[in-house]
Amino acid sequence: MFLLSRPRFEDNFGGTYILIEPGTFRMGDIVGDGLSRECPHHVVEIESPFFIGQRPVTQMHWETVMGYNPSKFKQGWSSGLRPVDSVTFQDCIEFIDKLNESHNAEPRLSLDGIWRLPTEAEWEYCARSGTDTKWSFGNFDGDLDDYGWHAGNSGASTREVGLKKANLWELHDMYGLISEWCQDNYRLDYTINSNQRPFLDGTGAYCIRGGSWFTESDSTRSSARGQAKSTKRSDGIGLRLVWEPL
């Protein structure tokens, strides 16, 4: 099947950002064998377009902006192309603030906007890429090796971003490799939010999505949810950027 390439732009750090158009989708455990925290599945409306990183933020990108590299897996000639890891939620906010300050001081894009983390709804919308199956490629976890790094194939470490197949919206590493922080506080009542905006209740727990290099296949599914305190620092957690046009 031939798919037309989606609109995109590139930043100054080697990152590519893919346009995600508005739409509706079913969020949560659609197949029926997920965990209770993924239920009930519900319809969510994505009202506004946004751009999302085709790959997670790399160590090279992070170090260029922040001046240091917190990652555990930073040895070797290709480490700069691995995802940054061991970043807290607060670290990510500081990184994003610096990106926005730099852009506002010297705009490099032809459109006005801001960098931010994806909301939990945006993240799953992108991971599903128009599908209702466990993963964008189907329900059979035997195909996961083609799309992501997980406990069964990672060799107990991260790998360079973008080595695995992309999903239907041309996004890489949505499954495994590195869990990704989202804007939302983790909510137990999964019916509260049915829109694009983040759920915020003032608690210190935030959503993480996608699974990582050390998780089993079930934890990488499109609907699989995780949580971590904002101060959590793990070699399995990183981030992916969103660019929101204003």
Protein Blocks (a to p, Z undefined) as FASTA:
>chain_A
ZZddddddddfeopacdddddddddedjfnopacfklpccdddddfbgcdddfbdcdfkl
mmmmnopafbfblgcjklmmpccehiafklmmmmmmmmmmmmmmmccbfbdcddddddfk
lmmmmmnnopabfblnbjbfklmmmmoccfklnoopacdehkaccdfkopghkgghiacd
dfbdcdfblmlpccfbdcdehiabdcdehiafkbcfklmpmklccdddfkbccfkbccdd
ddddZZ
